[in-house]
Amino acid sequence: MEEKTGEESAATNTTNAAVKGEAYIKPQFLTTKAAFHEFVDSNWKSNGAKGGNEDSNEDTEATTVEEPEAKKPKLDTDDNKSEKPDKKQWRGQNKSRPHTKPTTYDEKRLCLSVLKDDKQCHYGEKCHFYHDVAEYMKTKPADIGDKCYLYDTFGKCPYTLSCRFAMAHTTADFKTMEKTDLVKEFEGRNVVKNSLSKDLQISLRKRSVKFPKSDEYLKALAKQKEKREQQENGAKNASPDPVEEVQQAPTEMESQVNTDIIRLRPCEKKQVDFKDKLYLAPLTTCGNLPFRRICKRFGADITCGEMAMCTNLLQGQQSEWALLKRHECEDVFGVQLEGCFPDTMTRCAELINNNIEVDFVDINSGCPIDLVYKKGGGCGLMTRTRKFEQIIRGMNYALDVPLTVKIRTGVQEKCNIAHKLIPEFKQWGVSMITLHGRSREQRYTKLADWDYISSCAELASPIPLFGNGDILSYEDAMKARETGVSGIMIARGALIKPWIFTEIKESRHWDISSSERLDILRDFSNYGLEHWGSDTRGVEKTRTFMLEWLSFMCRYIPVGLLERVPQKINERPPYYMGRDYLESLMASQNVGDWVRISEMLLGPVPKNFKFLPKHKANAYK
């Protein structure tokens, strides 16, 4: 069968409503790829640039990236295998994407001693940064806007002269202004919690942190292993006749040791009510603190930090500890840990229990990526039940908060094993289970198996089980609740439209306008400046995460344009014209148009800024 061109596909859409795999959109809004991009490009200067800096048109053209080709199906034919027998196919991962480190955006920055009004620089003549404020201000990039969000919200901007909105709080003689009343209001108030202190970081790097509970548990595990080895050696020397006694002995011994370990529990765990809650999934890269604040505002009940590697946390890596930060609006908040060994996971649980504020800790046993799976973590834990049990019992012993687990249906597509693990989880002490209705091999292909999730929910009772997969509307959520799950976890649906939580709670389809969606992005940019900083480095980091989010958000189709409501998560949006220019621009799957949207909120991009998302721009995950 011959493939259709974009024009032919659009013509088919006009007559037959939609081609297979595409969403049903009213015919009057459908268009072709060429006509769509011609409209967006020709109208950008007169419409889109009004929201940003009109001087940025030249820079925008330099940063525009050609739209990549659509993802092609992987053909495992004999001819392909014979031509390239040893070559691995990295379809859709876009490993050659350009990446610019944030430090390259500032050729030379202002010294920290000047920003903090220190009398003398600690590095003296060896310091490579500016100490002359007037000289620095000449080389500093132009301000993005005349209002500083940090100054207006908190009364002072910690980035002072290096802020990209510095003129809003800087006098003519380069002195930083403050709003005394706001400063007093936020004085002593911890808006963001769970930061890594310098003392703890030094202790972790020197390996001087003590783990008494973990050591106690690991000693019990060592004794258990020693007894098992003695049992096995005894079995080899014994007569081969009493086979049943040899098989039963390790089981009896193991249960006895596990009971002893549980008896070491000193206090009662904190209780968290998970029933009938909407749970924002721990999303790698996009599930950052500013995005969680957006979802929390729209009605998410439970939030969780991005997946953090336990080994990196134990080494005191600042970037990994940043994933554990919690905003004051997150009333039910947990952290997700990834690891594959009982010693590191137990110590990490004890470290978190003693140093940060969380309501629960989640074990990631559903991550499908090779880097994690091949070393035995993520989905790999589902096939290593002995290690999985040791990890869960050890973390439970070290924690004063509930321990939860996130799993998939299994590793292989047609071999579900979650139902075998769930009864074991109940015995091991898990407080809540989240089940993603796909296997590791499936990734995001095919729909989630909610029938299987329903049967697992019955097995898990009375322990709450949350279902996850393909929730993009309140109708999807209603059908999911009918399966008997205790709650719903939402992942891609929240990335495509974060207002999904409001839709579910109010049981309606929200035909949100393009200006309202832009306001959401504006709030994200403000939260990003607060979280990552309002200097050049912070602005570009905020832009990078915004572009990652826009690569999902462009898949949203406004309700008023749909021929059939609601939109399904597995349906691709065809090329269509929005009801206004901004709606069309937000529907673009071109990276260059995402950059244009970011310019409307964060000003012109640096000339050396390059961005491509982790997946191809128009590849539908």
C-alpha positions as CSV (number, residue, x, y, z in Angstrom):
1,M,0.0,0.0,0.0
2,E,1.4,3.4,-1.0
3,E,1.8,6.1,1.7
4,K,-0.3,9.2,1.4
5,T,1.2,12.6,1.2
6,G,0.2,15.3,3.7
7,E,-2.2,17.0,1.2
8,E,-3.8,13.7,0.3
9,S,-4.2,12.8,4.0
10,A,-5.9,16.1,4.7
11,A,-8.2,15.6,1.8
12,T,-9.2,12.2,3.2
13,N,-9.8,13.9,6.6
14,T,-12.2,16.3,5.0
15,T,-14.3,13.6,3.6
16,N,-13.9,10.7,6.0
17,A,-13.6,12.7,9.3
18,A,-10.2,11.1,10.2
19,V,-7.7,8.5,9.1
20,K,-6.8,5.6,11.3
21,G,-4.8,6.7,14.4
22,E,-5.8,10.4,14.0
23,A,-8.2,12.4,16.2
24,Y,-11.6,13.4,14.8
25,I,-11.5,17.1,14.1
26,K,-14.2,19.2,12.5
27,P,-13.5,19.4,8.7
28,Q,-13.5,23.3,8.6
29,F,-10.4,23.4,10.8
30,L,-8.3,20.8,9.0
31,T,-5.4,21.8,6.8
32,T,-2.2,20.5,5.2
33,K,1.3,20.6,6.7
34,A,2.5,23.1,4.2
35,A,-0.4,25.5,4.6
36,F,-0.2,25.2,8.4
37,H,3.5,26.2,8.6
38,E,3.1,28.9,6.0
39,F,0.3,30.5,8.1
40,V,2.3,30.2,11.4
41,D,5.5,31.7,9.9
42,S,3.8,34.5,7.9
43,N,1.7,35.7,10.9
44,W,4.4,35.4,13.6
45,K,5.8,38.9,13.3
46,S,2.4,40.6,13.3
47,N,0.8,38.4,16.0
48,G,3.1,36.2,18.0
49,A,6.0,38.6,18.5
50,K,3.7,41.0,20.3
51,G,3.9,38.8,23.4
52,G,7.7,38.9,23.5
53,N,10.5,41.1,22.3
54,E,10.1,42.2,18.7
55,D,13.9,42.7,18.4
56,S,14.2,38.9,18.8
57,N,13.1,38.1,15.2
58,E,16.6,37.8,13.9
59,D,17.6,35.5,16.8
60,T,14.5,33.4,16.3
61,E,15.3,32.7,12.7
62,A,18.8,31.5,13.8
63,T,17.4,29.2,16.4
64,T,14.5,27.7,14.4
65,V,15.1,24.0,13.9
66,E,13.7,22.1,10.9
67,E,10.9,19.7,11.8
68,P,12.2,16.2,12.0
69,E,10.7,13.4,9.9
70,A,7.9,11.4,11.4
71,K,8.9,8.2,13.3
72,K,9.0,5.3,10.9
73,P,7.9,1.7,11.9
74,K,10.6,-0.7,12.8
75,L,10.7,-3.5,10.3
76,D,12.3,-6.7,11.5
77,T,12.6,-8.3,8.0
78,D,15.2,-10.8,7.1
79,D,16.6,-8.4,4.4
80,N,17.2,-5.7,7.1
81,K,18.9,-8.2,9.4
82,S,21.2,-9.4,6.7
83,E,22.2,-5.9,5.7
84,K,22.9,-4.5,9.2
85,P,23.4,-7.5,11.5
86,D,25.3,-5.9,14.3
87,K,23.9,-2.4,14.3
88,K,21.5,-1.4,17.1
89,Q,18.4,0.5,16.2
90,W,17.9,3.5,18.4
91,R,14.6,4.5,16.8
92,G,13.0,7.6,18.4
93,Q,15.6,8.3,21.0
94,N,17.3,11.2,19.1
95,K,20.7,10.7,20.7
96,S,22.4,13.2,18.4
97,R,20.4,16.1,19.6
98,P,22.5,19.3,20.3
99,H,23.0,20.3,23.9
100,T,24.5,23.5,25.2
101,K,25.6,23.7,28.8
102,P,24.1,26.6,30.8
103,T,27.5,27.9,31.8
104,T,28.2,28.9,28.2
105,Y,25.5,31.5,28.1
106,D,27.5,33.9,30.3
107,E,31.1,34.5,29.0
108,K,31.9,36.2,32.3
109,R,29.8,36.6,35.4
110,L,29.8,38.9,38.4
111,C,31.8,37.6,41.3
112,L,29.8,36.3,44.2
113,S,31.6,38.5,46.7
114,V,30.2,41.6,44.9
115,L,26.7,40.2,44.9
116,K,26.9,39.5,48.6
117,D,28.6,42.9,49.4
118,D,31.7,41.1,50.8
119,K,34.6,43.4,51.4
120,Q,37.2,41.1,49.8
121,C,37.1,38.3,47.3
122,H,38.2,35.0,48.7
123,Y,40.1,34.1,45.5
124,G,41.9,37.5,45.2
125,E,43.7,38.0,41.9
126,K,43.0,34.4,40.8
127,C,39.3,35.2,40.5
128,H,38.1,35.1,36.9
129,F,34.8,37.0,37.4
130,Y,34.0,40.7,37.3
131,H,34.5,42.8,40.4
132,D,33.8,46.1,38.6
133,V,30.0,46.5,38.6
134,A,29.9,49.2,35.9
135,E,32.1,47.1,33.6
136,Y,29.9,44.0,34.2
137,M,26.7,46.0,33.4
138,K,28.2,47.0,30.0
139,T,28.7,43.3,29.0
140,K,25.5,41.9,30.6
141,P,22.7,40.9,28.2
142,A,19.8,43.2,28.0
143,D,17.0,42.8,30.5
144,I,14.0,40.6,29.4
145,G,11.3,42.8,31.1
146,D,10.7,45.7,33.4
147,K,9.2,43.6,36.2
148,C,11.0,41.0,38.4
149,Y,8.7,38.3,39.7
150,L,11.0,37.5,42.6
151,Y,11.2,41.2,43.7
152,D,7.4,41.7,43.4
153,T,6.6,38.4,45.2
154,F,9.2,38.2,48.0
155,G,10.3,41.9,48.3
156,K,13.9,41.3,47.2
157,C,15.7,39.4,44.4
158,P,18.6,37.2,45.6
159,Y,20.2,37.5,42.1
160,T,20.5,41.3,42.5
161,L,22.5,42.7,39.5
162,S,22.9,39.4,37.7
163,C,19.0,39.2,37.4
164,R,17.7,39.5,33.9
165,F,15.0,41.9,35.3
166,A,17.6,43.8,37.4
167,M,16.4,47.3,36.3
168,A,13.1,46.7,38.3
169,H,15.0,46.6,41.6
170,T,18.3,48.5,40.9
171,T,19.0,52.2,41.5
172,A,21.0,54.4,39.2
173,D,24.2,53.8,41.3
174,F,23.7,50.0,41.0
175,K,22.3,49.5,44.5
176,T,19.6,46.8,45.0
177,M,16.2,47.8,46.4
178,E,14.0,45.9,48.8
179,K,10.3,46.0,49.8
180,T,10.5,45.9,53.5
181,D,6.9,44.7,54.2
182,L,7.2,41.7,51.9
183,V,10.7,40.8,53.2
184,K,9.3,40.7,56.7
185,E,6.3,38.6,55.6
186,F,8.6,35.9,54.2
187,E,11.3,36.1,56.8
188,G,11.8,32.8,58.4
189,R,9.2,31.1,56.2
190,N,10.5,28.0,54.4
191,V,8.7,28.0,51.1
192,V,10.8,25.2,49.6
193,K,11.8,22.4,51.8
194,N,14.2,19.4,51.6
195,S,17.3,21.3,50.5
196,L,20.7,19.6,51.0
197,S,22.7,21.3,53.7
198,K,26.4,21.9,53.2
199,D,27.3,20.0,56.4
200,L,25.3,16.9,55.3
201,Q,26.8,17.0,51.8
202,I,30.4,17.1,53.3
203,S,29.5,14.2,55.6
204,L,28.2,12.1,52.8
205,R,31.2,12.8,50.6
206,K,33.5,11.8,53.5
207,R,31.3,8.8,54.2
208,S,31.0,9.8,57.9
209,V,27.2,9.6,58.1
210,K,26.0,6.8,60.4
211,F,23.3,4.4,59.5
212,P,22.5,2.5,62.7
213,K,19.1,1.0,61.6
214,S,20.5,0.0,58.2
215,D,23.5,-1.7,59.7
216,E,21.3,-3.6,62.1
217,Y,19.2,-4.9,59.3
218,L,22.1,-5.7,57.0
219,K,23.8,-7.7,59.8
220,A,20.6,-9.7,60.1
221,L,20.7,-10.3,56.3
222,A,24.3,-11.4,56.6
223,K,23.4,-13.9,59.3
224,Q,20.6,-15.2,57.1
225,K,22.9,-15.6,54.2
226,E,25.5,-17.4,56.3
227,K,22.8,-19.8,57.6
228,R,21.6,-20.4,54.1
229,E,25.1,-21.3,52.9
230,Q,25.5,-23.7,55.9
231,Q,22.1,-25.2,55.0
232,E,23.2,-25.7,51.4
233,N,26.5,-27.2,52.4
234,G,24.7,-29.5,54.8
235,A,22.4,-30.6,52.0
236,K,25.3,-31.5,49.8
237,N,26.9,-33.7,52.4
238,A,23.6,-35.3,53.5
239,S,22.0,-38.4,52.1
240,P,19.9,-37.6,49.0
241,D,16.9,-39.5,50.4
242,P,15.2,-36.8,52.6
243,V,14.6,-34.3,49.7
244,E,11.6,-32.6,51.3
245,E,13.5,-31.7,54.5
246,V,16.3,-30.0,52.5
247,Q,13.8,-27.9,50.5
248,Q,11.7,-26.8,53.5
249,A,14.6,-25.9,55.8
250,P,15.6,-22.6,54.0
251,T,12.0,-21.4,53.9
252,E,11.5,-22.0,57.6
253,M,14.8,-20.4,58.5
254,E,14.1,-17.3,56.2
255,S,10.7,-16.7,57.7
256,Q,12.1,-16.9,61.2
257,V,14.8,-14.3,60.4
258,N,12.4,-12.0,58.7
259,T,10.1,-12.1,61.7
260,D,13.0,-11.2,63.9
261,I,13.8,-8.2,61.7
262,I,10.2,-7.0,61.8
263,R,10.2,-7.2,65.6
264,L,13.0,-4.7,65.6
265,R,10.6,-2.0,64.4
266,P,10.7,0.7,67.2
267,C,7.6,2.9,66.4
268,E,4.4,3.1,64.5
269,K,4.4,4.4,61.0
270,K,2.8,7.7,59.9
271,Q,-0.6,7.0,58.3
272,V,-1.5,8.5,54.9
273,D,-5.0,8.3,53.4
274,F,-4.6,7.3,49.7
275,K,-8.2,6.5,49.1
276,D,-9.9,8.2,46.1
277,K,-7.1,10.5,45.4
278,L,-5.7,11.9,42.1
279,Y,-2.0,11.1,42.0
280,L,0.4,13.1,39.7
281,A,3.0,10.5,38.5
282,P,6.7,11.0,39.2
283,L,7.7,12.2,35.8
284,T,11.4,12.2,34.9
285,T,12.5,15.6,33.5
286,C,9.1,17.2,33.2
287,G,7.8,16.4,36.7
288,N,9.9,19.2,38.2
289,L,8.8,21.4,41.2
290,P,7.4,24.3,39.0
291,F,5.3,21.8,37.0
292,R,4.0,20.1,40.1
293,R,2.9,23.5,41.5
294,I,0.8,24.0,38.3
295,C,-0.8,20.6,38.7
296,K,-1.4,21.2,42.4
297,R,-3.2,24.4,41.6
298,F,-5.5,22.5,39.2
299,G,-6.4,19.9,41.8
300,A,-3.8,17.1,42.0
301,D,-4.1,15.5,45.5
302,I,-0.8,13.6,45.7
303,T,2.5,14.7,44.2
304,C,5.9,12.8,44.0
305,G,9.4,14.0,43.1
306,E,11.2,12.8,40.0
307,M,13.0,9.4,40.2
308,A,16.2,9.8,42.2
309,M,19.1,7.3,42.1
310,C,19.9,6.1,45.6
311,T,23.7,5.8,44.9
312,N,23.8,9.5,43.8
313,L,21.9,10.6,46.9
314,L,24.3,8.7,49.2
315,Q,27.3,10.4,47.4
316,G,25.8,13.9,48.2
317,Q,25.2,15.0,44.6
318,Q,23.5,18.3,44.6
319,S,21.7,17.8,41.3
320,E,20.1,14.5,42.6
321,W,19.1,16.0,46.0
322,A,17.3,18.8,44.0
323,L,14.8,16.2,42.8
324,L,13.7,15.8,46.5
325,K,12.7,19.4,47.0
326,R,9.2,20.1,48.1
327,H,7.1,23.3,47.8
328,E,4.9,24.3,50.7
329,C,1.7,23.8,48.6
330,E,2.4,20.1,48.3
331,D,0.5,18.8,51.3
332,V,0.8,15.0,50.4
333,F,4.3,14.6,48.9
334,G,6.6,11.6,48.4
335,V,9.9,10.9,46.8
336,Q,10.7,8.0,44.4
337,L,13.9,6.1,44.7
338,E,15.6,3.8,42.2
339,G,18.1,1.1,43.2
340,C,18.9,-2.5,42.9
341,F,20.6,-3.6,46.1
342,P,19.3,-3.8,49.7
343,D,22.3,-2.1,51.3
344,T,22.1,1.2,49.3
345,M,18.3,1.3,49.2
346,T,18.0,0.8,53.0
347,R,20.7,3.4,53.8
348,C,19.1,5.8,51.4
349,A,15.7,5.3,53.1
350,E,17.3,6.0,56.5
351,L,19.0,9.1,55.2
352,I,15.8,10.5,53.8
353,N,13.9,9.6,57.0
354,N,16.3,11.5,59.1
355,N,16.9,14.6,57.0
356,I,13.9,15.6,54.9
357,E,10.1,16.0,55.2
358,V,8.1,13.5,53.1
359,D,4.8,11.7,53.6
360,F,5.8,8.5,51.8
361,V,8.7,6.9,49.9
362,D,8.1,5.1,46.6
363,I,10.2,2.3,45.1
364,N,10.5,2.6,41.3
365,S,10.2,-1.0,40.0
366,G,8.6,0.1,36.7
367,C,11.3,2.1,34.9
368,P,11.8,0.5,31.5
369,I,15.0,2.2,30.3
370,D,18.0,0.0,29.5
371,L,20.4,2.0,31.8
372,V,18.3,1.1,34.8
373,Y,17.0,-2.3,33.8
374,K,20.3,-3.9,32.8
375,K,21.8,-3.4,36.3
376,G,18.7,-4.9,38.0
377,G,16.8,-1.8,38.9
378,G,13.4,-0.5,37.7
379,C,11.5,-3.3,36.0
380,G,14.4,-5.6,36.7
381,L,13.4,-5.8,40.4
382,M,10.2,-7.6,39.4
383,T,12.2,-10.6,38.3
384,R,14.6,-10.5,41.3
385,T,12.0,-11.3,44.0
386,R,14.6,-12.2,46.8
387,K,16.4,-8.9,46.4
388,F,13.1,-7.1,46.0
389,E,11.9,-8.6,49.3
390,Q,15.1,-7.6,51.1
391,I,14.9,-4.1,49.8
392,I,11.2,-3.6,50.9
393,R,11.8,-5.1,54.3
394,G,14.9,-3.1,54.9
395,M,13.4,0.2,53.8
396,N,10.3,-0.5,55.9
397,Y,12.5,-1.0,58.9
398,A,14.4,2.3,58.3
399,L,11.3,4.5,57.5
400,D,8.8,6.1,59.8
401,V,6.5,6.9,56.8
402,P,4.6,4.5,54.5
403,L,6.5,2.7,51.7
404,T,4.8,2.4,48.3
405,V,5.8,0.5,45.1
406,K,5.2,1.4,41.4
407,I,5.3,-1.6,39.0
408,R,4.3,-2.6,35.5
409,T,2.3,-5.6,34.4
410,G,5.6,-7.4,33.8
411,V,8.8,-7.4,31.7
412,Q,7.6,-9.3,28.6
413,E,4.5,-8.2,26.7
414,K,2.5,-11.4,27.0
415,C,3.8,-12.6,30.3
416,N,2.1,-10.7,33.2
417,I,3.7,-11.3,36.6
418,A,2.3,-8.4,38.7
419,H,-0.5,-10.6,40.1
420,K,2.1,-13.0,41.5
421,L,4.0,-10.2,43.3
422,I,1.0,-8.3,44.8
423,P,0.2,-11.0,47.4
424,E,3.9,-11.0,48.4
425,F,3.9,-7.2,48.7
426,K,1.1,-7.5,51.3
427,Q,3.3,-9.8,53.4
428,W,6.4,-7.7,53.0
429,G,4.7,-4.5,54.4
430,V,4.0,-2.3,51.3
431,S,1.4,0.4,52.1
432,M,0.2,1.2,48.6
433,I,0.8,-0.3,45.1
434,T,0.7,1.6,41.8
435,L,0.2,-0.5,38.6
436,H,1.0,0.8,35.1
437,G,-1.1,-1.3,32.7
438,R,1.7,-2.1,30.3
439,S,4.8,-4.3,30.3
440,R,8.4,-3.1,29.9
441,E,8.5,-4.3,26.3
442,Q,5.3,-2.4,25.4
443,R,6.6,1.0,26.7
444,Y,3.8,3.2,25.4
445,T,2.6,1.0,22.5
446,K,-1.0,-0.3,22.7
447,L,-3.5,0.7,25.3
448,A,-3.1,0.0,29.0
449,D,-4.7,-3.2,30.2
450,W,-7.3,-2.0,32.7
451,D,-9.0,-5.4,32.9
452,Y,-5.7,-6.8,34.3
453,I,-5.5,-3.7,36.7
454,S,-9.0,-4.5,37.9
455,S,-8.1,-8.2,38.8
456,C,-4.9,-7.0,40.5
457,A,-6.9,-4.5,42.6
458,E,-9.0,-7.3,43.9
459,L,-5.8,-9.3,44.8
460,A,-4.3,-6.2,46.6
461,S,-7.3,-5.5,48.9
462,P,-7.3,-4.2,51.6
463,I,-4.0,-2.5,50.5
464,P,-4.9,0.4,48.1
465,L,-3.9,-0.1,44.5
466,F,-3.7,2.8,42.0
467,G,-4.2,2.3,38.3
468,N,-2.1,4.2,35.7
469,G,-2.4,4.4,31.9
470,D,-4.2,6.4,29.2
471,I,-6.2,8.8,31.3
472,L,-6.8,12.0,29.3
473,S,-10.4,13.0,30.2
474,Y,-12.8,12.7,33.1
475,E,-14.6,10.0,31.1
476,D,-11.4,7.9,31.1
477,A,-11.1,8.5,34.8
478,M,-14.8,7.4,35.4
479,K,-14.2,4.2,33.5
480,A,-10.9,3.6,35.5
481,R,-12.7,4.0,38.8
482,E,-15.3,1.4,37.8
483,T,-12.5,-1.2,37.8
484,G,-12.3,-1.1,41.6
485,V,-9.0,0.7,42.0
486,S,-8.4,2.9,45.1
487,G,-7.2,5.9,43.1
488,I,-5.8,7.0,39.7
489,M,-2.3,8.0,38.8
490,I,-2.0,10.4,35.8
491,A,1.2,10.9,33.8
492,R,1.1,11.9,30.1
493,G,-2.4,13.2,30.5
494,A,-1.1,15.8,33.0
495,L,1.7,16.8,30.6
496,I,-0.7,17.2,27.6
497,K,-3.3,19.2,29.7
498,P,-2.5,19.8,33.4
499,W,-6.1,21.1,33.9
500,I,-7.2,17.4,33.7
501,F,-7.4,17.3,37.5
502,T,-10.0,20.1,37.4
503,E,-11.9,18.3,34.6
504,I,-12.1,15.0,36.6
505,K,-13.2,16.7,39.9
506,E,-15.8,18.8,38.1
507,S,-16.9,16.1,35.6
508,R,-16.7,18.3,32.6
509,H,-14.7,18.9,29.4
510,W,-13.0,22.3,29.7
511,D,-12.7,24.1,26.4
512,I,-9.8,26.1,27.6
513,S,-8.8,29.2,25.5
514,S,-5.3,29.8,24.0
515,S,-4.8,32.8,26.3
516,E,-5.6,30.7,29.4
517,R,-3.1,28.2,28.3
518,L,-0.5,30.9,27.7
519,D,-1.2,32.2,31.3
520,I,-0.4,28.6,32.6
521,L,2.9,28.8,30.7
522,R,3.5,32.2,32.2
523,D,2.9,30.9,35.7
524,F,5.3,28.1,34.9
525,S,8.0,30.5,33.8
526,N,7.6,32.5,37.0
527,Y,7.8,29.4,39.1
528,G,10.8,28.4,37.1
529,L,12.6,31.7,37.8
530,E,11.8,31.3,41.5
531,H,13.2,27.7,41.4
532,W,16.1,27.8,39.0
533,G,17.0,31.5,39.2
534,S,16.3,34.8,37.4
535,D,19.9,35.2,36.1
536,T,20.8,34.0,32.6
537,R,21.5,30.5,33.7
538,G,18.2,30.2,35.5
539,V,16.2,31.8,32.6
540,E,17.7,29.3,30.0
541,K,17.1,26.4,32.4
542,T,13.5,27.4,32.7
543,R,13.2,27.7,28.9
544,T,14.7,24.2,28.4
545,F,12.1,22.6,30.8
546,M,9.3,24.6,29.2
547,L,10.3,23.3,25.8
548,E,10.3,19.8,27.0
549,W,6.8,20.3,28.4
550,L,5.6,22.0,25.1
551,S,6.7,18.8,23.2
552,F,3.8,17.1,25.1
553,M,1.4,20.1,25.4
554,C,1.2,20.5,21.6
555,R,-0.7,17.2,21.4
556,Y,-3.7,18.8,23.1
557,I,-6.7,19.5,20.7
558,P,-9.2,22.1,21.9
559,V,-12.6,20.7,22.8
560,G,-14.4,23.1,20.5
561,L,-12.5,21.7,17.4
562,L,-13.2,18.1,18.1
563,E,-15.8,16.2,16.0
564,R,-15.9,13.5,18.7
565,V,-15.3,14.3,22.4
566,P,-13.2,13.4,24.3
567,Q,-9.7,13.2,22.7
568,K,-8.1,9.9,23.1
569,I,-4.5,9.6,24.2
570,N,-3.5,7.2,21.5
571,E,-4.8,9.5,18.7
572,R,-2.4,11.8,16.8
573,P,-3.5,15.3,16.2
574,P,-3.7,16.0,12.4
575,Y,-2.7,19.4,11.0
576,Y,-5.4,21.9,11.9
577,M,-5.9,25.7,12.2
578,G,-6.9,27.0,15.6
579,R,-9.7,29.5,16.3
580,D,-7.0,32.2,16.7
581,Y,-3.3,32.5,15.8
582,L,-2.1,31.6,19.3
583,E,-4.1,28.4,19.3
584,S,-2.6,27.5,15.9
585,L,0.9,28.3,17.2
586,M,0.4,26.0,20.3
587,A,-0.7,23.2,18.0
588,S,2.6,23.2,16.1
589,Q,4.8,20.2,16.4
590,N,7.9,22.1,15.2
591,V,10.6,22.8,17.7
592,G,11.1,26.3,16.3
593,D,7.6,27.3,17.1
594,W,8.0,26.0,20.7
595,V,11.0,28.3,21.0
596,R,8.8,31.2,19.7
597,I,6.3,30.5,22.5
598,S,9.1,30.6,25.1
599,E,10.3,33.9,23.7
600,M,6.9,35.4,24.4
601,L,7.4,34.7,28.1
602,L,11.2,34.6,28.6
603,G,12.5,37.0,26.0
604,P,14.9,36.3,23.1
605,V,17.0,33.2,23.2
606,P,20.8,33.4,23.1
607,K,22.3,33.0,19.7
608,N,24.1,29.8,20.7
609,F,21.0,28.2,22.2
610,K,20.1,24.9,20.6
611,F,17.3,22.6,21.7
612,L,15.7,19.4,20.6
613,P,13.6,17.4,23.0
614,K,14.5,13.9,24.2
615,H,12.2,12.4,21.6
616,K,11.6,13.6,18.0
617,A,9.4,16.7,17.8
618,N,6.5,15.0,16.1
619,A,6.9,11.5,17.3
620,Y,3.8,10.5,19.2
621,K,4.9,8.7,22.3
